[in-house]
Amino acid sequence: MADQIDRVGELLHEAAETHHRVYRLTDGDDDDWATWYSDWLVRLSELPTLLGRAPVRSELTQQLVSLDQEFTDAVTDLPWEQYYAERLVTHFG
């Protein structure tokens, strides 16, 4: 499971880098970032394979928004990608 979490964290990092390149004109600013991430993760990454199923995009979007709020309030030394990955694997796995 640790390898699965690490790999999901790597995909989240890749999504962040890709999103920043796509939205370079706004320096990565995108109020609807979670929808973009979930679409990319479900359609263009290995996330469905890693989780053993393709998450419903709207559920993944909701999870990302919730995790963003949770991470903002959390006291943790974990990088955001690792924090999100642990919870996404638990939720969808």
NORLIN-V165720 format. One record per pair of residues at least 12 apart in sequence whose ideal C-beta (glycine too) atoms are under 10 Angstrom apart, sorted by the first residue. I is the first residue (numbers start at 0). J is the second residue. If there is no record, write none. Layout:
i,j
I,J
I,J
//
This chain:
i,j
0,85
0,88
0,89
0,92
1,85
1,88
2,49
3,49
3,50
3,51
3,84
3,85
3,88
3,92
4,49
4,80
4,81
4,83
4,84
4,85
4,86
4,87
4,88
4,89
4,92
5,80
5,81
5,84
5,88
6,45
6,46
6,48
6,49
6,84
6,88
7,40
7,44
7,45
7,46
7,49
7,50
7,80
7,81
7,83
7,84
7,85
7,86
7,87
7,88
7,91
7,92
8,77
8,78
8,79
8,80
8,81
8,82
8,83
8,84
8,85
8,87
8,88
9,44
9,45
9,49
9,80
9,81
9,84
10,36
10,39
10,40
10,43
10,44
10,45
10,46
10,49
10,80
10,84
10,87
11,36
11,40
11,44
11,46
11,63
11,66
11,78
11,79
11,80
11,81
11,82
11,83
11,84
11,87
12,78
12,79
12,80
12,81
12,84
13,39
13,40
13,43
13,44
13,45
13,80
14,32
14,35
14,36
14,37
14,38
14,39
14,40
14,43
14,44
14,46
14,63
14,80
15,27
15,32
15,36
15,79
15,80
17,35
17,36
17,39
17,43
17,44
18,32
18,35
18,36
18,39
21,35
21,39
22,35
31,60
32,60
32,63
32,64
32,67
33,59
33,60
33,61
33,62
33,63
33,64
33,65
33,66
33,67
34,56
34,57
34,59
34,60
34,63
34,64
35,60
35,63
36,56
36,59
36,60
36,63
36,64
36,83
37,54
37,55
37,56
37,57
37,58
37,59
37,60
37,61
37,62
37,63
37,64
38,56
38,59
38,60
40,53
40,54
40,56
40,59
40,60
40,63
40,87
41,53
41,54
41,55
41,56
41,59
41,60
42,56
46,59
46,87
46,91
47,91
49,84
49,87
49,88
49,91
49,92
50,87
50,88
50,90
50,91
50,92
51,91
51,92
52,91
52,92
53,91
54,87
54,90
54,91
55,91
58,90
58,91
59,87
59,90
59,91
62,83
62,86
62,87
62,90
62,91
63,83
63,87
65,86
65,90
66,79
66,82
66,83
66,84
66,85
66,86
66,87
66,90
67,79
67,83
69,82
69,83
69,86
70,82
70,83
70,86
//
